[in-house]
Amino acid sequence: MTFNYFDHDLSDLHQKLLNHELTAQELTQATLDNITASDGDVQAFLGTNGPEALQQAQELDQKGDFSNPLAGIPMGLKDNLSTKGLETRGASKILAGFKPVYDATVVQKLQAAGAISVGKLNMDEFAMGGSTENSAYQKTTNAWDHTKVPGGSSGGSAAAVAAGQIPYALGSDTGGSIRQPAAFNGIVGLKPTYGRVSRFGLFAMASSLDQIGPLTRTVKDNALVLNAIAGFDKMDSTSVKSEVPDFTAQLNQGIKGMRIAVPKEYFEEGIDPKVAQQVKSAIEQLRELGATVDEVSLPHTRYGVAAYYIIMSSEASSNLQRYDGIRYGFRAPEAKSLEEVYVQTRSQGFGDEVKRRIMLGTFSLSAGAYDAFFKKAAQVRTLIVEDFNKVFNDYDLIVGPTAPTTAYGLGEEINDPKAMYLADALTIPVNLAGLPGLSINAGFVDGLPVGLQLIGKPFDEATIYQAAQAFEDATRWFEKRPAVAEKY
Amino acid sequence: MLSQRSQLYLLFFKKQIRRNLIYVKIDEYNNLERIVVRLVFKQVQMKVVNMAETISRNDVAHVASLAKLAFDEAKLDQFTDQLTDILTLFETLSEVDTSAVEPTYSVTPNVNHLREDVADNWHQKQELLANAPEEAADLIKVPAIIKGEDD
């Protein structure tokens, strides 16, 4: 028996569990049935852990404590989040069979809240990619059109939520990997401020850029999940001791008088004109709701993209050195010497995109190139941060499109270099500056979702949610359902 | 002996060089000839002009060995092309004057998180060994590091 998540949000589910209209076991079993019903088409899940999930649900039902807003509610985790004793592979062959020996902090927090993880969600290998096609295991499809990509690298997380398999999922975002798949699948995805959510237990890609965040169908659901996962963690030395407000508190305050900035660099050549039109209508909607909207400039945007590739690949090349066939994961069977273990394991275990980025990063950091590449990129990063600071002196939010196109076809690539460039430029600077960024559905173009991105000041997720909620109430795009919804 | 490209550049700047409006410094930097042109009469502007046509296949092979990756001939050629493409990234970045800019390596205000130097034990030996590709005698087993006489 399946469950129709399109008819309920987290608050509704919470009430039903409190009133004993639903038990955690029923909901968990129904969720597993959802996945069976629709994952043939969507392929979001790499694997489910039905027995463990049902066990957990049973214990919860026995204890009977559903006071936490997330208690008893199933969810999914991106395959780069460590779950103790459950296979976690980062969608890579090099970690085949790997079972982490601890839970990521976000996993521990959700478990303490009573959330039930039902399985691991597909992604680009080690989060490297924008379409989830770089997964070493399977291709995930877009929830709205199974011939299109779900975006990436958190494509499985976004597609599973958009397809109504689960009410929420966690993803990770280094250069747009939560926001872009959220845009392609028409849902809400937030990348929190860098340092807001602990990275302990997240397979590191680029340590100064990575953040974990929630993907949900509504703004309030997103805020509820952020409430549960945010907070200082002594296990993550980049975690910031910042007070965690109740992110749902300001949701219904509206946006009268809010000052919104739209960077002209985000509407440059390369954006699909229909997408641009849809996003501009969305921004008009914000004006109608009482915000002031002005055009601004973020002049170093294009330098930010170049800097990102150097910084991201340098940090990633360093972080991926640990995959050496010695202590865990795949080890090349024919390796006869230590050197062969390293080289053969990595050459056989990594996919092409991963190798490409490792090569780029290793080059950028190598003797002689370090100053010209890595240090220079870090200096440009300072200029990006300053661009944003200048705008935020006078404005509360920066908005624009999340992606320059809607989801493209599986197996296709973006051919237009200007579109490819914009696809990076729209999301990357937010990671470079460590700012919070959210994508919300702003409507449809030819049946495919378009994302509106809202960027906020450091640690000001509350203002982002406030604006997103006002926009959601006025437009209610989340009420539209993909065809796959009929399977439940 | 300068490459043809470098000579062309020098020709372009010949007039200014003669009029002492700029000075030209040519040096080697990571196998790339680099002409540093400094416009003296305007505000000091460093422009690094990348003279290399390509990154050599040897450079790429060296990077691959640093990264502990092996490639066949075709892939090595492919990567040589791709890494040469990143010179355009470098050129893009060179357009920006960062002479007075501090690098940003991390966007948090944190400096160091310290804790008391007290040893902790997570008692995970068995779980950790369970993940090892090969284990023996409670240790992770690896191929020989030092060649024996019978090799």
Chai-1 contact restraints between the chains, C-beta under 6 A:
chainA,res_idxA,chainB,res_idxB,connection_type,confidence,min_distance_angstrom,max_distance_angstrom,comment,restraint_id
A,V101,B,Q124,contact,1.0,0.0,6.0,A-B,restraint_1
A,V101,B,E127,contact,1.0,0.0,6.0,A-B,restraint_2
A,V101,B,L128,contact,1.0,0.0,6.0,A-B,restraint_3
A,Y194,B,V107,contact,1.0,0.0,6.0,A-B,restraint_4
A,G195,B,T108,contact,1.0,0.0,6.0,A-B,restraint_5
A,S208,B,S106,contact,1.0,0.0,6.0,A-B,restraint_6
A,S237,B,H113,contact,1.0,0.0,6.0,A-B,restraint_7
A,T238,B,T108,contact,1.0,0.0,6.0,A-B,restraint_8
A,V240,B,T108,contact,1.0,0.0,6.0,A-B,restraint_9
A,Y303,B,V96,contact,1.0,0.0,6.0,A-B,restraint_10
A,A306,B,L89,contact,1.0,0.0,6.0,A-B,restraint_11
A,A306,B,T92,contact,1.0,0.0,6.0,A-B,restraint_12
A,A306,B,L93,contact,1.0,0.0,6.0,A-B,restraint_13
A,Y309,B,L89,contact,1.0,0.0,6.0,A-B,restraint_14
A,Y328,B,N131,contact,1.0,0.0,6.0,A-B,restraint_15
A,R331,B,P133,contact,1.0,0.0,6.0,A-B,restraint_16
A,K336,B,P143,contact,1.0,0.0,6.0,A-B,restraint_17
A,S337,B,P143,contact,1.0,0.0,6.0,A-B,restraint_18
A,L338,B,I145,contact,1.0,0.0,6.0,A-B,restraint_19
A,Y342,B,K68,contact,1.0,0.0,6.0,A-B,restraint_20
A,V343,B,K68,contact,1.0,0.0,6.0,A-B,restraint_21
A,V343,B,A70,contact,1.0,0.0,6.0,A-B,restraint_22
A,R346,B,K68,contact,1.0,0.0,6.0,A-B,restraint_23
A,R346,B,L69,contact,1.0,0.0,6.0,A-B,restraint_24
A,S347,B,L69,contact,1.0,0.0,6.0,A-B,restraint_25
A,S347,B,A70,contact,1.0,0.0,6.0,A-B,restraint_26
A,K355,B,L69,contact,1.0,0.0,6.0,A-B,restraint_27
A,I358,B,A67,contact,1.0,0.0,6.0,A-B,restraint_28
A,M359,B,V63,contact,1.0,0.0,6.0,A-B,restraint_29
A,M359,B,F79,contact,1.0,0.0,6.0,A-B,restraint_30
A,L360,B,I86,contact,1.0,0.0,6.0,A-B,restraint_31
A,T362,B,V63,contact,1.0,0.0,6.0,A-B,restraint_32
A,T362,B,L66,contact,1.0,0.0,6.0,A-B,restraint_33
A,T362,B,A67,contact,1.0,0.0,6.0,A-B,restraint_34
A,F363,B,V63,contact,1.0,0.0,6.0,A-B,restraint_35
A,F363,B,L83,contact,1.0,0.0,6.0,A-B,restraint_36
A,G368,B,N30,contact,1.0,0.0,6.0,A-B,restraint_37
A,A369,B,N30,contact,1.0,0.0,6.0,A-B,restraint_38
A,K375,B,P103,contact,1.0,0.0,6.0,A-B,restraint_39
A,K376,B,L93,contact,1.0,0.0,6.0,A-B,restraint_40
A,A378,B,P103,contact,1.0,0.0,6.0,A-B,restraint_41
A,A378,B,T104,contact,1.0,0.0,6.0,A-B,restraint_42
A,A378,B,Y105,contact,1.0,0.0,6.0,A-B,restraint_43
A,Q379,B,T98,contact,1.0,0.0,6.0,A-B,restraint_44
A,Q379,B,V101,contact,1.0,0.0,6.0,A-B,restraint_45
A,Q379,B,P103,contact,1.0,0.0,6.0,A-B,restraint_46
A,V380,B,L93,contact,1.0,0.0,6.0,A-B,restraint_47
A,V380,B,V96,contact,1.0,0.0,6.0,A-B,restraint_48
A,R381,B,T104,contact,1.0,0.0,6.0,A-B,restraint_49
A,T382,B,V101,contact,1.0,0.0,6.0,A-B,restraint_50
A,T382,B,E102,contact,1.0,0.0,6.0,A-B,restraint_51
A,T382,B,T104,contact,1.0,0.0,6.0,A-B,restraint_52
A,G434,B,V107,contact,1.0,0.0,6.0,A-B,restraint_53
